[in-house]
Amino acid sequence: MNQWEVLEIFEKEGAVQHGHFLLTSGLHSDTYIQCAKVLMHPHLAESMADELAKGFQPQEVDVVISPALGGIIIGYMVAMALSKRMLFTERTEGRLALRRGQQLVAGERALIVEDVITTGGSVKELIALAEEAGASVVGLGALIERGGDREFGIVKNVLLRLEVSAWKASECPLCREGVELEAPGSRRQA
C-alpha cells in the first residue's frame, strides 16, 4: 500500500476535512484528519496495521504502546499483526500515563504506534515514559505525519505524509479572518 492509496482511502471515507481546526497539539490548521472515520472499518484498520507492522520485526518488539484516544485502535491492530501485547496511555494531570493496571517492564522493547503525528509531542512523551520504566523504544509507526519529517532517533514507518498548514493561535490567518474554530480532537476544546 503506497501513500496515494492511503490518501485515497482517507478521502473516500470523508476523513480529510477542511475548515478551521484546533489540533490536539494546540496548533490551528485548515485541514483535520479524522482517523476514526477510517478505523471504524475493521478491514481498513487491519490492512493499514499490517502495512505498519511490516516495518518492524516481531522478534524485536515485546509490546506496542499508543496514546489514547486516537492511537488505541491502530495500536491494537498493529499489536495483533505482530502477536504482541498492547498498552495505551491516558492523559493524567497533563501527562501521558499508564493506568488501569497496565505497565511496562524493565528491559522490554516497545513499539510506539500513533494515528497522527503533528508536532511529535505525544511521541516524545511516550519515549520518556518507556525509558523511565526501563524499557527501550525500538520504533514508531503512524498512519499520518503532518508537515515535515520529524526525527526521534528511532526507526519510523509512516503510511502517509501530508504537507498541510498549521499555525500557533497568535499567527493563525483563519483567526484573523474570523473563521469559526472547531475542536474535533480528544484533548482540547475551542
N, C-alpha and C positions, 0 to 999 in steps of 0.2 A: 504494500500500500504506500503510494507516494503522497507527498504533501498536497498535490492537486486533488487527489481522490478524497483525502481527509477534508479539505476545504469544501468540496462538493457535498459531502455528507452533512457537514455543519450548516451549509447554506440551504440544502434541501429540507432539513429539519427545522429551519427557522431559528437556528441558534446564534446566527450573526445578526445583531441588532444595531441600529443606527439611531442616534439621538444625542442626549447629554447625560452622561452617567457618572456617578460616584463609584469608583472601583474600591474593592476591599482594601487596597493599598493606601487609599486616601486620595489618590490622584483622580483627576477628571478626564474623561475621554469622550470622543464622538462615536466610539464603537464598543459594544459589550458582547462578550461571548458567553452564552448561557449553555454550558456543557450539559446541564441536566436534560435539555431537550434532545440531546443525542443519547446520553447514558440511560435514559428511561427505556430504551430499546435494548434488551439483553444481547441480541445478536450483534448489534453495533458495538456495545461495550466490550463484548468478548473479542471481536475481531481487532479492535484498537488495542485492547490489553495484550493480545497475542503479539501484535506488532511491537508494542513497547517492550515486552518480555524478551523478544528476540535479541535485544541489545545487551542482554545480561545472561551469564551462565548460571543455571540453577545451583550448581555446586559452590558458587561464590557468594550466594545470598542465603542468609538464615531467616531473615524477617523483612517484610515490607512495612513501611511506616508512612502514613499520609495525614495531612491536616483535615480536620472536619471543617466544614461540611462538604465542600466541593470535591475533595480528594478521596473520600471514602469509597465511592463506587468503583472508580478506576483503580484505586489501590487494591481493593478486594479482588477485582478481576485479574490484575497482574499477579497477585499472590496466588490465586487459583492456577493461573497459567504456569507458574513456577513451582507449584505444590509446596508453598511456604505459608507460614502463619502471617497474619496481618494485624497491625496495631494502628489505631488512629488517635490523634491528639485533639484536644479541645482547648479553646482559649479560656484560661482561668486567671483572673486578676491581670489581664492584659498580656499574658504569656501563653504560649502553647505548652500543654502538659498532658501527660498520660494519666488517665483516670479510669474508673470502673474496673480496677484490679489489673489493668494492663501494665506490663513493664518490659523494658529491655534488660537483657542480661549482659554483664561484662563479657567482652570477647565476641559478642555476636556481630555479624556483618549485615548491616542494614541497607536496604534499597529504599530511597525516598521516591514516592510517586505523588505527583501533583496533577490537578486538572489544568490550571493556567498559571504560568509564571509571568508576573508583571514587573515587579521591582526585585524579586528574589528574597524579600524579607522573610517569608514563611520558610523558604528553603534554608536560609541561614539559621533560623531558629531551630529547625529540625536537626540540622547538623550539630549545633551546640547541644541540644537535648541528648542526642545519641552519644556524643563524646563525653558529656557529663556522667552518663550511665556506664561508661567504659566500653561502649560499642564503637565500631568503626563504620563509616558510611562508604559503601563501595560504588554507589552510583545514584543517578537521578533520572527518573522517567517522567515525562509530562506530555499531555495531549497537545498543549499550545504554549508557545513562548511569544509574548507580545513585545514588539520593539526589538532591540539589539540582542545579540547572542551574549548572554551573561556567563561568566566563568566562576565556577565554585570549587575548582581544584579536584573535581571528581568526574568520572565518566558520565556523560549526559546523552540521553536519547529523547529527542523531541519530535513528535509527529508533524507538527505544523508551526512554522514561524510566520507571524503576522506583523507587518510593518503598519502599525496604527498609531495615531497621535494620543498622547497622554500629557497632562499638564498639572502642575501644582494649582490649587484653587486660586491663588493670588495671580496666576498667569493665564488662567483659562479664558480663551476668547468667547466661548459659549456663555460663560457667566456675564461677561461684559455686554453681550448681546441680549441678555435677559432670557435665554432659553431655559425652560424649566429643567431642574436637575432631578434625575431618578436615581434611586439607590437599590439596585436589584441584588447586590451581594449579600452575604450572610453576616457580615461583621459590623457594618456601619449603616447609619440611617442619614438621609439627606436633611 
